[in-house]
Amino acid sequence: MYLYAALICLIVLIFALLGVAELLALGPMPELAAHAGFRTAAYRVIGALELAGAVGVAVGPVMPLGGGLAASGLNDRQCFDRSTAAAGPSGPEGGLVGPVRGRHLGRG
């Protein structure tokens, strides 16, 4: 039980800190937004969604459906970051990466 609570606290802390940094465009966040192909305003929206996901994970033990939805949303956001950061504008097999959800759309 303690490990479970510690893991939840760690996830909430990480996503809350990153969400606030993106929401307020602190430090290198505007440059990271430009590198990922986003305007700063769009990156702020992503930060707000990360912050909402962190709140959802925090209330997950009390409200399991909210925690599950938040965790799946945060996981999908991380898949998008990995696909754009690792593969650039084209996907791992050379196809296009979807502009909204980061999904591989097939060979280009």
C-alpha positions as CSV (number, residue, x, y, z in Angstrom):
1,M,0.0,0.0,0.0
2,Y,2.8,2.4,0.8
3,L,4.5,1.7,-2.5
4,Y,1.2,2.4,-4.3
5,A,0.8,5.7,-2.5
6,A,4.4,6.7,-3.2
7,L,4.1,5.9,-6.9
8,I,0.9,8.0,-7.1
9,C,2.7,10.9,-5.4
10,L,5.6,10.6,-7.7
11,I,3.5,10.6,-10.8
12,V,1.4,13.5,-9.6
13,L,4.5,15.5,-8.7
14,I,6.2,15.0,-12.0
15,F,3.1,15.8,-14.2
16,A,2.1,18.7,-11.9
17,L,5.5,20.3,-12.1
18,L,5.8,19.8,-15.9
19,G,2.2,21.0,-16.4
20,V,2.8,24.2,-14.4
21,A,6.1,24.9,-16.2
22,E,4.4,24.4,-19.6
23,L,1.3,26.4,-18.6
24,L,3.4,29.4,-17.4
25,A,6.0,28.9,-20.3
26,L,8.8,28.9,-17.7
27,G,12.5,28.4,-18.6
28,P,13.1,26.4,-21.8
29,M,9.5,25.6,-22.4
30,P,8.9,28.1,-25.3
31,E,12.0,26.7,-27.1
32,L,10.8,23.1,-26.5
33,A,7.4,24.0,-27.8
34,A,9.0,25.4,-31.0
35,H,11.2,22.4,-31.4
36,A,8.1,20.1,-31.1
37,G,6.3,22.2,-33.7
38,F,3.8,23.9,-31.3
39,R,3.1,27.5,-30.7
40,T,3.5,28.6,-27.1
41,A,-0.2,28.9,-26.7
42,A,-0.8,25.3,-27.7
43,Y,1.9,24.2,-25.4
44,R,0.2,26.0,-22.5
45,V,-3.0,24.1,-23.3
46,I,-1.0,20.8,-23.1
47,G,0.4,22.0,-19.8
48,A,-3.1,22.6,-18.5
49,L,-4.2,19.2,-19.6
50,E,-1.1,17.7,-17.8
51,L,-2.1,19.5,-14.7
52,A,-5.7,18.2,-15.0
53,G,-4.3,14.7,-15.5
54,A,-2.2,15.0,-12.4
55,V,-5.3,16.0,-10.4
56,G,-7.1,13.0,-11.9
57,V,-4.3,10.6,-10.8
58,A,-4.3,12.2,-7.4
59,V,-8.1,11.5,-6.9
60,G,-7.8,8.1,-8.5
61,P,-7.7,6.1,-5.3
62,V,-11.0,7.7,-4.2
63,M,-12.6,7.8,-7.7
64,P,-11.1,5.0,-9.8
65,L,-12.8,5.9,-13.1
66,G,-11.3,9.5,-12.9
67,G,-7.9,8.1,-12.1
68,G,-8.0,5.6,-15.0
69,L,-9.1,8.2,-17.5
70,A,-6.4,10.6,-16.3
71,A,-3.7,7.9,-16.5
72,S,-4.7,6.9,-20.0
73,G,-4.7,10.6,-21.1
74,L,-1.3,11.2,-19.7
75,N,0.0,8.0,-21.3
76,D,-1.3,9.1,-24.7
77,R,0.4,12.4,-24.3
78,Q,3.7,10.7,-23.5
79,C,3.3,8.5,-26.6
80,F,3.0,11.7,-28.7
81,D,6.1,13.2,-27.1
82,R,8.1,10.0,-27.8
83,S,7.0,9.7,-31.4
84,T,7.9,13.3,-32.3
85,A,11.1,13.5,-30.2
86,A,12.5,10.2,-31.3
87,A,11.4,10.1,-34.9
88,G,11.0,13.8,-35.8
89,P,8.4,14.7,-38.4
90,S,8.3,11.2,-39.8
91,G,7.4,8.1,-37.9
92,P,9.7,5.2,-36.9
93,E,9.0,3.4,-40.2
94,G,9.2,6.5,-42.4
95,G,5.4,7.3,-42.4
96,L,3.8,10.5,-41.3
97,V,3.0,11.1,-37.7
98,G,-0.5,12.4,-37.0
99,P,-0.5,16.1,-36.1
100,V,-3.0,15.8,-33.2
101,R,-2.5,12.5,-31.4
102,G,1.0,11.5,-32.7
103,R,-0.2,8.3,-34.2
104,H,1.6,6.6,-37.1
105,L,-0.4,7.1,-40.2
106,G,1.4,4.8,-42.6
107,R,4.3,5.0,-45.0
108,G,4.9,8.3,-46.7
